[in-house]
Amino acid sequence: MGKLDGRVVLVTGGARGQGEQEARLFVEEGAEVVVADVLDEQGETLAKELGARARYVHLDVSREDDWVAAVAAAKDAYGKVDGLVNNAGILRFNALVDTPLDEFMQVVRVNQVGVFLGIRALAPEIEAAGGGTVVNTASYTGLTGMAYVGAYTATKHAIVGLTRVAALELAAKGIRVNAVCPGAIDTAMTDPALLDPATTTEAAAAASEAASAAIARLYRKLVPLERIGRAEEVARLALFLSCEDSSYITGQPFVIDGGWLAGVSVM
Ligand SMILES: NC(=O)c1ccc[n+]([C@@H]2O[C@H](COP(=O)([O-])OP(=O)(O)OC[C@H]3O[C@@H](n4cnc5c(N)ncnc54)[C@H](O)[C@@H]3O)[C@@H](O)[C@H]2O)c1
């Protein structure tokens, strides 16, 4: 018996990173999973590997028409959708006063508008399916500030707000809505070297290894549990919030950060 037997869950940004691990774990736990992303090749390959209980759809979360098509494709494949993981996101580094409006709006469109459109498109489907769950991916920057990621931080705070409002408005329809708030997680977002592990020249490979080692050292120092988090660990939290184990929980942000937000270290 899987924790998600009989469920159909759409995971945005499902082609790699945390979304990929969520798709893998959800299939393992019995769900049918729609992997949705803009990385078509990676998404198709993953869905193929996962077998008949996974399907890839192209979905740019910032586009209304893409959501309509993705919902139609999901229902066509599996007959219903009763779960959503709004995981897609992008990060841009810049001082607030140096951030061009286009860059700020790009982050808002993907991270914040994407979550809004996802909830709006899927809530009626989840209600029609007899209820279900939405898990939004915020961040610990949804609960605290972080310099040089102002646009990102603003959108992640907005996601926590949207999560609370959606939980209130959708509870009576049998839909629970929660958020995961990861700290530093080892994906391409924190370590772009992961994007191209088969680096072509020896020098480039050494540089990328050095960058990964520096990142590991940094988080050993910053995080009480002395390491960066793993995408699989966030996937397990998303699973908890998507299955009956969390049946009395809605409207909450869940921090998963190795203790980083717990307080200020004096050592
Ligand atoms: N890695 C971290 O340290 C960290 C920390 C806190 C929160 N997060 C959040 O976790 C989520 C997953 O990120 P990740 O760490 O797996 O990084 P990632 O960059 O590996 O994954 C992001 C995924 O989102 C997809 N995506 C980007 N724009 C999209 C769009 N317009 N439409 C659809 N898909 C799109 C990407 O193609 C990719 O598959 C993001 O929302 C991110 O903000 C990450």
The ligand as an SDF file (V2000), in Angstrom:
LIG
                    3D

 44 48  0  0  0  0  0  0  0  0999 V2000
   17.5670   24.8920   -3.8540 N   0  0  0  0  0  0  0  0  0  0  0  0
   17.3070   25.6330   -2.8180 C   0  0  0  0  0  0  0  0  0  0  0  0
   18.2040   25.9110   -1.9920 O   0  0  0  0  0  0  0  0  0  0  0  0
   15.9230   26.1490   -2.5640 C   0  0  0  0  0  0  0  0  0  0  0  0
   15.6410   26.7330   -1.3240 C   0  0  0  0  0  0  0  0  0  0  0  0
   14.3520   27.1850   -1.0720 C   0  0  0  0  0  0  0  0  0  0  0  0
   13.3660   27.0790   -2.0310 C   0  0  0  0  0  0  0  0  0  0  0  0
   13.6770   26.5230   -3.2370 N   0  0  0  0  0  0  0  0  0  0  0  0
   12.5850   26.4180   -4.2040 C   0  0  0  0  0  0  0  0  0  0  0  0
   12.4160   25.0560   -4.5630 O   0  0  0  0  0  0  0  0  0  0  0  0
   11.8130   24.9840   -5.8610 C   0  0  0  0  0  0  0  0  0  0  0  0
   12.5680   23.9790   -6.7030 C   0  0  0  0  0  0  0  0  0  0  0  0
   13.8790   24.4640   -6.9580 O   0  0  0  0  0  0  0  0  0  0  0  0
   15.1570   23.5100   -7.0490 P   0  0  0  0  0  0  0  0  0  0  0  0
   15.9710   23.7620   -5.8650 O   0  0  0  0  0  0  0  0  0  0  0  0
   14.7220   22.1290   -7.3570 O   0  0  0  0  0  0  0  0  0  0  0  0
   15.9250   24.1830   -8.2990 O   0  0  0  0  0  0  0  0  0  0  0  0
   15.9730   23.7940   -9.8490 P   0  0  0  0  0  0  0  0  0  0  0  0
   16.4300   25.0330  -10.5300 O   0  0  0  0  0  0  0  0  0  0  0  0
   16.7340   22.5450  -10.0340 O   0  0  0  0  0  0  0  0  0  0  0  0
   14.4450   23.4610  -10.2300 O   0  0  0  0  0  0  0  0  0  0  0  0
   13.5170   24.4170  -10.6440 C   0  0  0  0  0  0  0  0  0  0  0  0
   12.6290   23.7940  -11.6880 C   0  0  0  0  0  0  0  0  0  0  0  0
   11.6410   24.7600  -12.0670 O   0  0  0  0  0  0  0  0  0  0  0  0
   11.5510   24.7420  -13.4850 C   0  0  0  0  0  0  0  0  0  0  0  0
   11.0420   26.0370  -13.9840 N   0  0  0  0  0  0  0  0  0  0  0  0
   11.6660   27.2340  -14.0170 C   0  0  0  0  0  0  0  0  0  0  0  0
   10.8710   28.1460  -14.5940 N   0  0  0  0  0  0  0  0  0  0  0  0
    9.7220   27.5050  -14.9390 C   0  0  0  0  0  0  0  0  0  0  0  0
    8.5130   27.9130  -15.5650 C   0  0  0  0  0  0  0  0  0  0  0  0
    8.3210   29.1720  -15.9930 N   0  0  0  0  0  0  0  0  0  0  0  0
    7.5300   26.9900  -15.7250 N   0  0  0  0  0  0  0  0  0  0  0  0
    7.7190   25.6980  -15.3270 C   0  0  0  0  0  0  0  0  0  0  0  0
    8.8350   25.2570  -14.7530 N   0  0  0  0  0  0  0  0  0  0  0  0
    9.8280   26.1550  -14.5530 C   0  0  0  0  0  0  0  0  0  0  0  0
   12.9880   24.4910  -13.9480 C   0  0  0  0  0  0  0  0  0  0  0  0
   13.0420   24.0940  -15.2970 O   0  0  0  0  0  0  0  0  0  0  0  0
   13.4190   23.4160  -12.9670 C   0  0  0  0  0  0  0  0  0  0  0  0
   13.0440   22.1290  -13.4050 O   0  0  0  0  0  0  0  0  0  0  0  0
   11.8160   26.4170   -6.3960 C   0  0  0  0  0  0  0  0  0  0  0  0
   10.5450   26.9830   -6.2050 O   0  0  0  0  0  0  0  0  0  0  0  0
   12.8220   27.1170   -5.5240 C   0  0  0  0  0  0  0  0  0  0  0  0
   12.5990   28.4960   -5.4420 O   0  0  0  0  0  0  0  0  0  0  0  0
   14.9170   26.0660   -3.5260 C   0  0  0  0  0  0  0  0  0  0  0  0
  1  2  1  0
  2  3  2  0
  2  4  1  0
  4  5  1  0
  4 44  2  0
  5  6  2  0
  6  7  1  0
  7  8  2  0
  8  9  1  0
  8 44  1  0
  9 10  1  0
  9 42  1  0
 10 11  1  0
 11 12  1  0
 11 40  1  0
 12 13  1  0
 13 14  1  0
 14 15  2  0
 14 16  1  0
 14 17  1  0
 17 18  1  0
 18 19  2  0
 18 20  1  0
 18 21  1  0
 21 22  1  0
 22 23  1  0
 23 24  1  0
 23 38  1  0
 24 25  1  0
 25 26  1  0
 25 36  1  0
 26 27  1  0
 26 35  1  0
 27 28  2  0
 28 29  1  0
 29 30  1  0
 29 35  2  0
 30 31  1  0
 30 32  2  0
 32 33  1  0
 33 34  2  0
 34 35  1  0
 36 37  1  0
 36 38  1  0
 38 39  1  0
 40 41  1  0
 40 42  1  0
 42 43  1  0
M  CHG  2   8   1  16  -1
M  END
$$$$
